[in-house]
Amino acid sequence: MQVQDQQSQDDIIRALQRQVDELTTANVLLQEQLARKEQFTAMIAHELRGPLTPIISYAQMIARPGQRSETVKRGTTIIISQARRLARLISDLLDSTHVSTGQFTLIREMCDVVALAREVVEQLRPLAPFHTLVMDAPDTPIPGNWDAGRLQQALGNLLDNAIKYSTDGTTITVRIWQNMNVHISVHNQGTSIPSADMAQLFRPYGRLQATSARRGSGLGLHITKCIVEAHGGSLHLEPHTEQTSSEQGTTFTFDLPT
């Protein structure tokens, strides 16, 4: 009888210990999530502040009396480009909430992905005056039943990252091709991302150690992945070991079913 009582007590102790271990693990995870969200709040404030500085500066420049038409045209272009960048950042922030609550949706309509990509490149060109932006795409349209606004948001995020994480004087290439599906890639000539870090790339609020010197929300890739997967496609980082020596850098590719 004493043996049975002792065994029951041991079982109770083990069960309690498991509960303690589970609660400890859950608490650690909550602390990590809170830390990431606090970091994210600081990052998104920095990101939103970034476009506002040139918007204000160029608006003040345009407002000065006697400005030449070339100055007004360039200032207007910068203001529009930065405002669109702000719109993407705000969309990422809102979409992060929609994803977590299961309310992320697409508004599909027929659109041409080639024309869509060219438009995004031209929108971002004024924000990268010291980079060369290149389009490698068919001359003919590639139509599909997609959410044009979401795809522009996704491609804009990839281009923003390509600009941010490559040095001045380098080339950024957007390539579009089609076989069974449509494929879109963004390649920059920055530092390649180590294979060991690939698992962290698409986590919300996550940032790689190698990129910690450059501030950002860490949401862009996560939202881009959600947009692509909502279309039935996939987003991935091309392994840098498969690139030639002249193509070292980072290449993100996503596929869209036709």
Protein Blocks (a to p, Z undefined) as FASTA:
>chain_A
ZZmmmmmmmmmmmmmmmmmmmmmmmmmmmmmmmmmmmmmmmmmmmmmmmmmmmmmmmmmm
mmpghiafklmmmmmmmmmmmmmmmmmmmmmmmmmmmmmnopaccddddddfklmmmmmm
mmmmmmmmmbccdddddfbdcdddddfklmmmmmmmmmmmmmmmpcehiacddddddfkb
ccdddddfbdcddfklmmmmmgghiacfklmmpgcehlmmmmmmmmmmmnopacddddfk
lpcfklgccdddddddZZ
